[in-house]
Amino acid sequence: MYPSSKLILDFLAERHLTKTEFVKCLGYKNINRGLRRIQRCLDTGVISDYIQTMLVTMAGMDRERLQKALRETRMEMERERKDYMIRRELQERLQFRPHLYALSTASRPSFITGYAICGGENLRIIPLPENILNVTSEERMVIIKSRIEDYKKKYKSSIPFFGPVSGFIYQYTYDEGMELSAEGEIRHIMTKKEKKGQSYWEIGNKRIESSIDVADES
């Protein structure tokens, strides 16, 4: 339980208040709505600005006590986020397989629901042989260009819901990749970075913010 949630329960116990009485103290006229809002605070640890104000001005909670609990909650949530990101990256590294990722000039799908139903990011991913790093660079490019041509034939040189293919990312390790032209020619070497838990690829000053880590689905 988050410190902010525990604070509310402790406050109720100290004042000998039921949740219904507490909701009335906060000024809610619609009791059921107020109960839902308070339960949401207890479940998530997130207390809206409105409820924070009502806790202090209407229910008489000490402001410093409330702020302390909110700070501790934010710190705990940040620890959880970091732990989750570490676990997710470890899992992605274990499951990573080389692949191509189709790029387009459009940043959003034309029909988000249709895009999701039809496979989402999988519509842009082209699997590559697991042993592709074991062949010569010439053989590797032959395989890559063949897969690119197959993809363009399948989708008529367009990415479903995104429009014309503008290029590809060839991701050969979890952290390394290349930007390729629509014909499969090498444009740039890419580096993978992370900001606030969101991975992205950097090419010079250009950033491509897409989730393009591929797990083995077999």
Backbone bond lengths (Angstrom), bond angles and torsions (degrees), N, CA, C in turn:
res aa  C-N    CA-C-N  psi(-1)  N-CA   C-N-CA  omega(-1)  CA-C   N-CA-C  phi
1 M - - - 1.470 - - 1.530 109.72 -
2 Y 1.318 114.82 136.59 1.460 118.97 -179.61 1.535 110.90 -72.59
3 P 1.337 117.31 152.37 1.462 120.65 178.91 1.533 113.27 -55.13
4 S 1.327 117.48 -37.16 1.469 120.34 179.92 1.523 111.12 -66.33
5 S 1.331 116.91 -38.29 1.464 120.65 178.03 1.527 110.19 -67.52
6 K 1.334 115.54 -43.87 1.465 119.97 179.37 1.530 110.93 -62.97
7 L 1.333 116.25 -36.15 1.463 119.99 179.12 1.527 110.78 -59.58
8 I 1.330 116.43 -44.45 1.468 119.84 -179.48 1.520 110.54 -62.85
9 L 1.336 117.24 -44.90 1.468 120.37 -179.78 1.525 110.69 -65.19
10 D 1.324 116.56 -40.92 1.472 119.57 177.48 1.523 110.59 -62.79
11 F 1.316 116.76 -40.87 1.463 121.60 -179.83 1.528 110.29 -62.18
12 L 1.331 116.88 -42.12 1.469 120.77 178.23 1.521 110.86 -62.40
13 A 1.340 115.61 -42.29 1.465 119.49 -179.14 1.522 111.02 -66.86
14 E 1.319 117.03 -41.77 1.462 121.27 -179.06 1.525 111.42 -63.27
15 R 1.330 115.85 -38.75 1.471 120.30 -177.82 1.526 112.26 -92.08
16 H 1.337 116.51 -0.77 1.464 121.12 -178.48 1.531 111.13 55.23
17 L 1.323 114.48 47.06 1.464 120.76 -178.51 1.523 110.88 -107.47
18 T 1.320 116.56 140.38 1.455 120.08 167.96 1.520 107.29 -80.23
19 K 1.327 116.16 166.89 1.469 118.86 178.92 1.523 110.89 -63.08
20 T 1.313 116.32 -36.34 1.469 119.57 179.14 1.523 110.60 -65.00
21 E 1.320 116.54 -44.41 1.470 120.30 178.03 1.527 110.53 -63.09
22 F 1.336 115.13 -38.88 1.460 120.50 179.48 1.523 110.82 -62.97
23 V 1.319 116.22 -43.81 1.465 121.13 179.44 1.517 110.47 -61.35
24 K 1.303 116.85 -39.33 1.473 120.40 177.93 1.532 110.35 -65.55
25 C 1.340 116.11 -37.88 1.472 120.00 177.76 1.521 111.38 -62.15
26 L 1.339 115.91 -31.63 1.462 120.37 -179.51 1.523 112.27 -77.76
27 G 1.335 117.45 -7.12 1.454 120.85 176.16 1.519 114.82 95.13
28 Y 1.323 117.75 8.88 1.463 119.79 179.20 1.523 109.98 -74.11
29 K 1.321 116.40 128.40 1.463 120.98 173.72 1.519 110.91 -88.69
30 N 1.329 115.26 -33.51 1.463 120.55 174.08 1.529 106.97 -88.79
31 I 1.324 116.03 97.93 1.468 120.89 -172.76 1.523 112.08 -62.94
32 N 1.335 116.38 -42.55 1.464 119.42 -178.67 1.535 111.49 -62.02
33 R 1.323 115.38 -41.07 1.469 118.59 177.80 1.528 110.07 -63.87
34 G 1.326 116.21 -43.62 1.453 119.68 178.89 1.521 112.39 -61.35
35 L 1.329 116.81 -40.25 1.464 120.65 178.43 1.524 110.97 -63.29
36 R 1.342 115.64 -39.45 1.467 119.21 178.45 1.523 110.89 -64.75
37 R 1.323 116.57 -40.38 1.469 120.33 -179.70 1.529 110.78 -65.53
38 I 1.327 116.61 -42.27 1.458 120.01 -179.72 1.522 110.31 -67.65
39 Q 1.320 117.11 -40.05 1.465 120.03 178.88 1.526 110.61 -63.65
40 R 1.332 115.65 -36.17 1.462 119.59 177.41 1.535 110.06 -63.47
41 C 1.327 116.39 -40.24 1.471 120.16 176.86 1.527 110.40 -61.59
42 L 1.319 116.37 -43.11 1.459 120.48 -178.67 1.526 111.15 -66.78
43 D 1.324 116.28 -37.96 1.464 120.61 -176.95 1.523 112.60 -74.02
44 T 1.330 116.67 -37.44 1.469 120.54 -171.68 1.528 113.94 -106.50
45 G 1.329 117.63 -19.61 1.454 120.34 -175.34 1.512 113.47 80.63
46 V 1.338 116.64 -1.34 1.464 121.29 -178.70 1.526 109.11 -95.32
47 I 1.322 116.07 123.39 1.462 121.58 179.13 1.522 108.10 -114.44
48 S 1.298 116.82 120.05 1.463 121.02 -177.74 1.524 110.57 -64.78
49 D 1.336 114.74 160.08 1.473 119.66 179.06 1.528 110.68 -59.12
50 Y 1.348 116.15 -38.23 1.470 119.93 -179.16 1.523 110.74 -62.18
51 I 1.344 115.93 -47.37 1.460 119.07 -178.58 1.526 110.34 -68.04
52 Q 1.328 117.77 -35.75 1.469 119.97 176.07 1.524 110.42 -57.92
53 T 1.333 115.40 -45.38 1.468 119.94 179.67 1.518 110.97 -63.36
54 M 1.333 116.69 -43.37 1.465 121.06 -178.88 1.530 111.55 -67.33
55 L 1.328 116.65 -34.93 1.466 119.76 178.48 1.522 110.67 -60.19
56 V 1.327 116.63 -38.89 1.465 121.10 -177.19 1.530 111.38 -83.08
57 T 1.333 116.92 -48.91 1.466 119.94 -172.51 1.523 113.65 -82.20
58 M 1.322 117.65 -32.83 1.458 120.30 -175.86 1.531 112.57 -101.25
59 A 1.337 116.20 -40.86 1.469 118.74 -176.04 1.523 112.64 -94.85
60 G 1.324 117.54 -12.88 1.465 120.39 175.89 1.516 115.48 82.14
61 M 1.324 117.92 22.61 1.464 120.13 177.96 1.524 109.91 -73.48
62 D 1.332 115.88 142.84 1.461 120.53 178.83 1.532 109.75 -66.46
63 R 1.323 116.43 127.72 1.468 120.84 -175.06 1.534 111.72 -63.24
64 E 1.334 116.75 -43.69 1.462 119.90 -179.01 1.526 111.51 -64.34
65 R 1.307 115.36 -38.29 1.473 119.71 177.55 1.527 110.60 -62.81
66 L 1.313 115.74 -41.41 1.463 120.59 178.88 1.520 110.74 -65.42
67 Q 1.328 116.98 -46.39 1.456 120.36 -178.08 1.532 111.44 -63.86
68 K 1.322 116.25 -36.93 1.471 120.36 177.83 1.535 110.15 -62.15
69 A 1.323 116.29 -45.06 1.466 120.56 179.72 1.525 110.98 -64.35
70 L 1.325 117.07 -38.25 1.465 120.70 179.34 1.528 110.93 -66.84
71 R 1.339 117.08 -40.49 1.468 120.55 177.65 1.524 110.67 -62.96
72 E 1.320 116.11 -44.69 1.462 120.04 179.80 1.523 111.09 -64.62
73 T 1.324 116.47 -35.47 1.468 120.58 178.22 1.517 110.91 -66.46
74 R 1.335 116.67 -43.66 1.460 119.96 178.61 1.529 110.90 -61.66
75 M 1.336 116.23 -40.57 1.455 120.19 179.16 1.532 111.06 -64.50
76 E 1.318 116.27 -41.75 1.469 119.92 179.47 1.524 110.95 -66.28
77 M 1.329 116.65 -40.86 1.463 120.32 178.35 1.525 111.12 -63.95
78 E 1.325 116.72 -37.56 1.464 120.53 178.72 1.524 110.49 -67.10
79 R 1.323 116.79 -39.62 1.475 119.65 176.02 1.522 110.54 -62.05
80 E 1.312 116.35 -42.55 1.464 120.61 179.06 1.521 110.88 -63.08
81 R 1.342 116.01 -41.42 1.462 119.86 179.88 1.522 110.68 -62.59
82 K 1.329 116.47 -44.34 1.461 120.24 -179.42 1.522 111.24 -65.47
83 D 1.323 116.05 -41.41 1.467 119.67 178.03 1.522 110.67 -61.96
84 Y 1.326 115.59 -41.33 1.466 119.97 179.24 1.526 110.93 -63.54
85 M 1.338 116.67 -42.96 1.456 120.15 -178.83 1.530 111.10 -64.65
86 I 1.320 117.05 -37.70 1.462 120.42 177.69 1.523 110.49 -64.76
87 R 1.330 116.56 -45.92 1.465 120.42 179.31 1.526 111.34 -63.40
88 R 1.339 115.73 -40.74 1.460 119.28 -179.28 1.519 111.37 -65.34
89 E 1.336 116.49 -43.06 1.458 119.22 179.95 1.527 111.47 -64.46
90 L 1.332 117.13 -41.39 1.458 119.86 178.31 1.521 110.99 -59.93
91 Q 1.340 115.98 -41.93 1.460 120.28 179.01 1.524 111.03 -66.26
92 E 1.330 116.66 -42.20 1.465 120.54 179.62 1.527 111.05 -64.17
93 R 1.316 117.00 -39.21 1.466 119.92 179.37 1.529 110.88 -64.97
94 L 1.335 115.82 -39.95 1.458 119.54 179.79 1.525 111.36 -65.67
95 Q 1.333 116.80 -34.39 1.460 121.27 -173.70 1.533 113.17 -97.38
96 F 1.322 116.84 -2.23 1.464 119.73 -174.13 1.526 112.51 -61.38
97 R 1.345 115.54 139.87 1.457 123.25 172.91 1.536 108.20 -135.09
98 P 1.336 118.19 142.81 1.474 120.19 177.99 1.530 110.18 -57.53
99 H 1.339 115.90 145.87 1.465 119.46 -178.37 1.531 110.12 -163.81
100 L 1.313 114.72 169.12 1.462 122.66 170.74 1.523 108.04 -108.78
101 Y 1.318 115.78 150.45 1.466 121.46 178.21 1.517 108.23 -131.19
102 A 1.317 116.23 120.10 1.468 121.09 -176.40 1.527 111.56 -75.05
103 L 1.337 115.75 136.14 1.464 122.36 179.61 1.523 110.41 -109.83
104 S 1.325 115.59 153.45 1.464 120.96 174.22 1.517 108.55 -141.53
105 T 1.322 116.55 166.86 1.465 119.83 178.14 1.522 110.98 -75.59
106 A 1.334 117.39 -25.13 1.467 120.99 178.90 1.525 109.42 -75.92
107 S 1.334 116.28 138.71 1.464 120.27 -179.36 1.524 111.98 -95.92
108 R 1.336 117.04 -15.57 1.465 120.92 -179.65 1.525 110.18 -132.23
109 P 1.334 117.16 146.54 1.463 119.23 177.50 1.521 111.03 -67.85
110 S 1.321 116.18 150.42 1.465 120.46 -179.54 1.521 111.82 -70.72
111 F 1.310 116.73 -25.74 1.462 122.07 -179.56 1.525 107.20 -141.82
112 I 1.334 116.02 95.06 1.461 121.13 -171.23 1.523 111.98 -61.12
113 T 1.321 117.27 -44.00 1.465 120.07 -178.82 1.524 111.22 -62.42
114 G 1.338 115.90 -45.26 1.461 119.89 178.93 1.514 111.59 -62.75
115 Y 1.323 116.18 -39.49 1.458 121.98 178.93 1.530 110.34 -60.48
116 A 1.339 115.96 -44.38 1.463 120.57 -179.29 1.523 111.16 -66.99
117 I 1.322 116.54 -43.67 1.463 120.93 -178.49 1.524 111.01 -63.48
118 C 1.319 116.62 -36.95 1.471 120.99 -176.13 1.529 113.67 -83.53
119 G 1.318 117.53 1.27 1.463 118.75 175.90 1.504 115.83 125.84
120 G 1.344 117.15 -7.79 1.454 119.74 176.96 1.525 112.82 58.56
121 E 1.338 116.24 -131.39 1.462 121.70 -176.81 1.524 112.95 -59.98
122 N 1.335 116.66 -24.30 1.467 119.25 179.84 1.531 112.02 -62.13
123 L 1.338 117.25 -21.72 1.459 120.52 177.02 1.532 111.39 -68.53
124 R 1.327 116.40 -17.39 1.463 120.34 -176.67 1.529 112.12 -105.14
125 I 1.308 116.90 -6.49 1.462 121.29 -174.25 1.520 111.60 -97.74
126 I 1.320 115.44 133.18 1.465 122.40 178.50 1.523 107.80 -119.92
127 P 1.326 118.85 107.54 1.474 120.74 179.97 1.529 111.41 -63.53
128 L 1.299 115.54 150.05 1.463 122.20 176.70 1.534 109.23 -123.77
129 P 1.333 117.75 158.14 1.462 120.16 178.09 1.530 110.91 -57.80
130 E 1.324 116.82 140.08 1.461 120.23 -179.08 1.527 112.23 -63.16
131 N 1.334 116.69 -25.89 1.467 120.06 -177.98 1.519 112.69 -93.37
132 I 1.337 116.91 16.63 1.467 119.51 -174.46 1.526 112.34 -61.83
133 L 1.316 117.90 -26.54 1.468 120.50 179.59 1.531 111.81 -79.04
134 N 1.315 116.05 -9.69 1.465 119.78 -178.41 1.524 113.54 -92.22
135 V 1.340 117.13 -7.45 1.462 120.03 179.52 1.526 109.01 -96.76
136 T 1.311 117.39 172.66 1.463 120.50 179.94 1.522 109.90 -70.55
137 S 1.327 115.93 161.19 1.467 119.76 -179.41 1.523 111.18 -61.29
138 E 1.345 116.52 -35.68 1.473 119.54 178.73 1.521 110.62 -65.52
139 E 1.327 116.54 -44.94 1.473 120.19 179.02 1.523 110.71 -64.97
140 R 1.326 115.86 -36.62 1.462 120.70 179.93 1.525 110.47 -61.95
141 M 1.319 116.75 -45.87 1.463 119.57 -178.62 1.530 111.39 -67.23
142 V 1.316 117.30 -31.99 1.470 120.03 176.12 1.525 109.58 -63.53
143 I 1.322 116.32 -44.91 1.472 120.57 178.80 1.520 110.59 -62.47
144 I 1.326 116.07 -46.29 1.468 120.92 -178.10 1.530 110.78 -61.33
145 K 1.321 116.66 -47.67 1.463 119.17 -178.06 1.524 111.40 -66.30
146 S 1.325 116.52 -33.20 1.460 119.69 176.78 1.527 110.99 -65.02
147 R 1.340 116.17 -43.14 1.462 120.18 178.63 1.534 111.05 -65.62
148 I 1.325 115.91 -36.80 1.467 120.09 177.80 1.523 110.69 -64.10
149 E 1.307 116.78 -45.11 1.469 120.38 179.20 1.522 111.27 -62.99
150 D 1.322 116.58 -40.53 1.472 120.18 177.69 1.521 110.60 -61.69
151 Y 1.339 116.12 -41.68 1.471 120.62 -179.97 1.522 110.56 -64.46
152 K 1.321 116.49 -45.79 1.465 120.21 -177.56 1.527 111.09 -66.39
153 K 1.317 116.67 -35.31 1.467 119.11 176.25 1.528 110.96 -66.60
154 K 1.316 115.51 -41.63 1.466 120.82 -178.58 1.518 111.39 -62.30
155 Y 1.333 116.30 -42.72 1.467 120.49 -174.93 1.525 112.95 -110.43
156 K 1.333 116.44 15.97 1.469 121.23 177.61 1.527 111.95 55.29
157 S 1.330 115.84 46.61 1.476 124.10 177.19 1.523 113.40 60.15
158 S 1.319 116.35 22.31 1.461 120.51 177.14 1.521 109.86 -129.08
159 I 1.316 116.04 154.87 1.456 121.56 172.45 1.520 106.90 -94.63
160 P 1.313 118.59 124.61 1.458 119.67 179.90 1.524 112.37 -50.11
161 F 1.330 115.11 126.81 1.461 124.50 177.91 1.534 113.62 73.59
162 F 1.342 118.32 1.58 1.462 120.67 178.82 1.526 113.55 -121.34
163 G 1.307 118.05 -21.43 1.456 120.02 -179.65 1.513 112.84 97.58
164 P 1.348 116.64 -163.59 1.470 122.25 -172.10 1.533 113.54 -54.77
165 V 1.336 114.84 141.63 1.468 121.26 174.98 1.525 108.83 -70.36
166 S 1.321 116.90 129.37 1.473 120.82 178.56 1.527 112.32 -105.62
167 G 1.325 116.53 -12.07 1.454 120.71 -179.43 1.509 110.18 165.14
168 F 1.327 114.85 -170.26 1.461 120.34 -179.21 1.523 109.57 -143.32
169 I 1.316 115.52 155.24 1.448 121.64 167.47 1.530 106.85 -106.76
170 Y 1.315 115.52 126.76 1.458 120.87 173.20 1.515 106.52 -100.69
171 Q 1.339 116.82 105.44 1.453 120.65 -179.70 1.522 108.28 -99.89
172 Y 1.328 115.99 109.26 1.463 120.06 -174.91 1.524 113.16 -99.92
173 T 1.330 118.51 -20.37 1.459 122.01 168.34 1.524 106.82 -135.16
174 Y 1.312 116.52 172.88 1.461 119.79 -178.80 1.521 111.58 -59.99
175 D 1.338 117.22 -33.72 1.465 121.43 -174.16 1.519 114.16 -106.34
176 E 1.334 118.08 -6.22 1.456 119.87 -172.05 1.527 111.35 -127.85
177 G 1.318 114.36 145.39 1.459 118.91 179.01 1.513 111.81 -162.62
178 M 1.313 114.96 176.17 1.465 122.19 177.07 1.522 108.65 -132.85
179 E 1.327 115.46 145.05 1.457 119.11 169.16 1.524 107.43 -90.63
180 L 1.338 116.16 130.16 1.451 122.45 179.01 1.513 109.89 -114.40
181 S 1.314 115.77 155.24 1.463 120.57 174.22 1.525 108.79 -73.17
182 A 1.320 116.56 174.67 1.463 121.03 177.87 1.524 111.44 -63.94
183 E 1.330 116.56 -18.18 1.477 121.35 178.52 1.531 111.88 -97.42
184 G 1.330 116.88 -3.42 1.457 120.22 177.92 1.519 114.99 95.93
185 E 1.333 117.72 10.10 1.470 120.23 177.88 1.536 109.38 -83.08
186 I 1.326 115.86 143.44 1.468 120.67 -177.43 1.529 110.59 -70.64
187 R 1.324 116.09 127.79 1.466 121.28 176.67 1.531 111.14 -103.26
188 H 1.338 115.77 -53.06 1.460 119.89 -175.06 1.523 110.24 -148.11
189 I 1.335 115.56 151.89 1.457 121.62 166.14 1.524 106.86 -83.45
190 M 1.321 116.82 139.90 1.458 120.70 -174.60 1.516 111.02 -117.43
191 T 1.331 115.83 151.48 1.461 121.60 174.92 1.518 108.65 -121.21
192 K 1.302 114.77 140.13 1.460 120.17 -179.87 1.516 110.02 -94.68
193 K 1.335 116.59 132.43 1.452 121.40 -179.60 1.520 108.79 -131.45
194 E 1.318 114.51 177.96 1.458 119.05 -178.80 1.515 109.44 -143.93
195 K 1.333 114.65 139.39 1.461 120.63 177.12 1.521 107.87 -138.90
196 K 1.341 116.28 119.45 1.457 122.32 -179.31 1.521 112.09 52.20
197 G 1.315 115.15 40.23 1.453 119.40 175.14 1.507 115.50 84.24
198 Q 1.329 117.86 -4.43 1.462 121.35 -179.41 1.522 109.70 -103.69
199 S 1.328 116.14 117.71 1.459 119.95 179.89 1.526 110.21 -76.13
200 Y 1.330 115.84 147.18 1.457 120.59 175.11 1.518 109.25 -152.96
201 W 1.315 115.41 161.53 1.467 121.70 178.36 1.512 108.85 -103.96
202 E 1.327 115.91 140.44 1.456 120.89 -179.11 1.524 109.73 -118.68
203 I 1.334 115.56 126.94 1.459 122.26 176.35 1.522 106.61 -122.11
204 G 1.318 117.35 99.49 1.462 119.30 -174.40 1.510 108.91 62.79
205 N 1.336 116.73 -119.76 1.459 121.63 177.78 1.520 112.53 -97.30
206 K 1.336 116.89 2.32 1.462 120.72 -177.64 1.516 110.23 -95.46
207 R 1.324 116.44 140.99 1.450 121.67 -179.59 1.522 109.52 -121.72
208 I 1.334 114.86 135.68 1.462 120.86 175.22 1.517 106.70 -116.30
209 E 1.339 115.72 110.06 1.457 120.18 -175.46 1.511 109.51 -102.39
210 S 1.323 116.42 84.94 1.449 122.23 176.86 1.508 109.15 -135.96
211 S 1.321 115.39 149.84 1.455 119.51 174.79 1.504 108.41 -84.49
212 I 1.327 116.20 104.44 1.457 118.85 -174.29 1.519 111.83 -126.13
213 D 1.313 116.87 28.50 1.446 120.55 175.21 1.516 108.09 -87.56
214 V 1.300 116.62 130.88 1.460 120.79 -172.90 1.507 111.29 -115.73
215 A 1.295 116.16 128.83 1.458 121.40 176.55 1.508 109.37 -99.60
216 D 1.314 115.36 156.28 1.456 120.98 176.07 1.504 108.31 -75.58
217 E 1.325 117.77 118.12 1.447 121.26 -175.64 1.518 112.60 -96.54
218 S 1.330 116.54 5.17 1.454 118.92 -179.53 1.539 110.73 -75.69
